Amino acid sequence: MKRKTIYINYHEEDIKVDIDESKGIRSFLVYLPGEDGHLDISIKTDAEGNENWYEGEQATPRAKEIGELIELATM
């Protein structure tokens, strides 16, 4: 398993993010305080070529916000 850990600042807290590249795609395991387990955040491209951030199988505002922070941290 190829996994790397980074931290992002989300709502004034340092949040642990594990980047998992073991399945040939990048997924981000985000550990938020007060939530059991982790969020599975990923980026997917739709039929029109637009990239969207997903929380599980749903494109959510929270996934977009966290995804943008992950992008900044990994540039």
C-alpha positions as CSV (number, residue, x, y, z in Angstrom):
1,M,0.0,0.0,0.0
2,K,1.4,3.4,-1.0
3,R,0.3,5.9,1.6
4,K,1.5,9.3,2.6
5,T,0.2,11.5,5.4
6,I,-0.2,15.3,5.3
7,Y,-2.0,17.8,7.5
8,I,-4.3,20.6,6.4
9,N,-5.8,23.5,8.3
10,Y,-9.6,23.1,8.2
11,H,-11.8,25.3,10.4
12,E,-8.8,26.3,12.5
13,E,-7.7,22.8,13.3
14,D,-4.9,20.7,11.9
15,I,-6.5,17.7,10.2
16,K,-4.7,14.5,9.3
17,V,-5.1,13.3,5.7
18,D,-3.8,10.0,4.4
19,I,-3.2,9.9,0.7
20,D,-3.7,6.4,-0.6
21,E,-2.5,5.6,-4.1
22,S,-2.6,1.8,-3.8
23,K,-5.5,1.2,-6.2
24,G,-4.1,3.2,-9.1
25,I,-6.1,6.3,-8.2
26,R,-5.7,8.8,-5.4
27,S,-8.1,8.8,-2.5
28,F,-7.8,10.9,0.5
29,L,-8.7,9.6,4.0
30,V,-9.6,12.7,6.0
31,Y,-9.8,12.3,9.8
32,L,-12.1,15.0,11.3
33,P,-12.4,15.6,15.0
34,G,-15.7,14.4,16.4
35,E,-16.5,12.0,13.6
36,D,-16.0,8.2,13.7
37,G,-13.5,6.8,11.3
38,H,-12.6,8.9,8.3
39,L,-14.1,10.6,5.2
40,D,-13.2,9.2,1.9
41,I,-12.6,12.2,-0.4
42,S,-11.7,11.8,-4.1
43,I,-11.7,13.8,-7.3
44,K,-13.6,12.5,-10.3
45,T,-14.0,13.9,-13.8
46,D,-17.5,14.0,-15.2
47,A,-18.6,13.3,-18.8
48,E,-18.1,17.0,-19.7
49,G,-14.5,17.0,-18.4
50,N,-15.1,18.9,-15.2
51,E,-13.3,17.8,-12.1
52,N,-15.4,17.6,-8.9
53,W,-14.5,16.6,-5.3
54,Y,-16.6,13.8,-3.8
55,E,-17.3,12.6,-0.3
56,G,-17.9,8.9,-0.9
57,E,-20.2,8.9,-4.0
58,Q,-21.6,12.4,-3.4
59,A,-20.2,15.8,-4.6
60,T,-20.6,17.9,-1.5
61,P,-19.6,21.5,-0.6
62,R,-17.5,20.0,2.3
63,A,-15.7,17.7,-0.2
64,K,-14.9,20.7,-2.4
65,E,-13.6,22.8,0.5
66,I,-11.4,20.0,1.8
67,G,-10.3,19.0,-1.7
68,E,-9.1,22.6,-2.4
69,L,-7.1,22.6,0.8
70,I,-5.6,19.2,-0.1
71,E,-4.6,20.6,-3.5
72,L,-2.9,23.6,-1.9
73,A,-1.0,21.3,0.5
74,T,0.2,19.0,-2.2
75,M,1.3,21.5,-4.8
